[in-house]
Amino acid sequence: MALNYFPQSFSLSSLALAAALLSLIYLLHRRATKDRIVPAGLSWVGLRNERFATTRLHLRDAFAAPAHLKEGYEKYSKANLPFISPNITFRPVVILPPSHFRWLISQPDDVLSIAAVLKDAVQFHYTSPSSWTFSRAFHVEALNKMPLDLLTSAIVDEITTSIDTLWGTDSSTWRKVPVSTMNTAICRITNRVFVGADLSRDPTYIAHQTAFVHAIALSAGLINNALPKLLHPLLGPLVALPCRYYDYRCSRYIVPLVEHHLRLCVAAAVAQSADIVPSFGPPRDMLQFFARYAVRSADAADRNARAICSRLLALNFVGIHTSTMTMVNALLDMLSPAGAARECWAAVREEAVGVLRAHGGVWSKAAVNQLVRNDSVFRESLRFSPFKLKGVDREVVASKGVVLPDGTYLPKGTRVALPTHGVHFDDRFYSDPMTFDPWRFVGVEGAGMIAAGETFLGFGLGRHACPGRFFSAHELKLLLAYITLNYDIQPLEERYANTEFSDFSVPRDIELTIKRRKQSAHLDDD
């Protein structure tokens, strides 16, 4: 008698159900991926001759992105050809060669859009929808016009308080501290400038603010990488609930301050129209800047205190996590064998001592501008350890698409980007690019930390280069100066590799062995 290898429940109806389910999954996949544009005529990097080749390529890119981008740069970018790079989001990106950079930044926003990329990358529709309910981008104006000289004393004060608290002031023994303490320090320093001293030193507010930054990064990553786009409207709000929660908790602190500043600005405007000279001093924090710009807008949405709060929190997210990675990478590079071999720590300290003494022991914008070694360390670290392997991302939004300089047609919806890592390690632009050289940019005209250019993409390129880079550079250089003046740190045995996922490269949280000096080095006897 023939053996029955199938369970009794197995039937033709089960086969039909399975086939229907597979068909539904296939149709959902087609529907979910229909807007992932693949321009014709361009070569893929990393593509193999296998079944489901592009799907498997996108999945491999989670851990093979550095290899893919390096291969594409050597094979195509150096030959002035664009190529298609996979992405874990299943949305391919066209990587432009250096010969196309000027063309890219010359395109108007209604052809190539950065806003479309940012909204999608951080999923602001779900993580922080109120932050995008504006008609005037006065947050960019405020960042560009921050009076750094007026804010320097507050920044220095917060650096001193936060580092002394996090790293300790005991000068008798060596101790270990996690390098991730930089996240808390930079959160406090940034918030000192954004919302003032009371909130920057409120541990509950700082905890909510830090949680908000982490929640946005995690939620946006899950929505982009784990959810089919078809399910975004359904599941996106659920995944982003932690962001909404911490946004709300932070708003309980910030909204009353915004409302207060708005009332003052309105009163000042009324007084000015009545020829009464108002008592209206220079702004002391970013909220006051926001309020002054908001009252000039004709759009009521720009004057909404809750929306202003969300916009400020979104800026905090962008500023805190990028500044933290920049600072941590710089510390790890300085303390690595390559940095130690150049006596990097001692040289940066020596420079800070000389500059601070020359300015009577008081930091100012002019004094910070003289920290050329300090500046070079950051620029070289941004070159050597970029936390994004490709950048200057744009999306084609022109209804008829756009044509590249080489004649390639990109339809609407195409994503383009520049090969940051490839450019930064190209020996046509940098001598010995595989070596961390902290003094590479000392004395080089036009090569300051914040100077964006076609061979340095650390802060983007063109008119949309990071508007917060002026504040970030000022903050980070003061922070590094304070740490070198007041702490000794043992060199690292090796430069621990960053954790890489897709085109992100994030420094690991290692422990530093530190010891507080008895006094700031600028007070030592020569």
Secondary structure by P-SEA (a helix, b strand, c coil): cccccccccccaaaaaaaaaaaaaaaaaaaaaaccccccccccccccccccaaaaaaaaacccaaaaaaaaaaaccccccbbbbbbccccbbbbbbcccaaaaaaacccccccaaaaaaaaccccccccccccccccaaaaaaaccccccaaaaaaaaaaaaaaaaccccccbbbbbbccaaaaaaaaaaaaacccccccccaaaaaaaaaaaaaaaaaaaaaacccccccccccccccaaaaaaaaaaaaaccaaaaaaaaaaaaaaaaaaaacccccccccccaaaaaaaaaaaccccccccaaaaaaaaaaaaaacaaaaaaaaaaaaaaaacaaaaaaaaaaaaaaaaaaaaaaacccccaaaaaaaaaaaaaaaaaaaacccccccccccccccccccccccccccccbbbbcaaaaaaaccccccccccccccccccccccccccccccccccccccccccaaaaaaaaaaaaaaaaaacbbbbbbcccccccccccbbbbccccccccccccccccccc
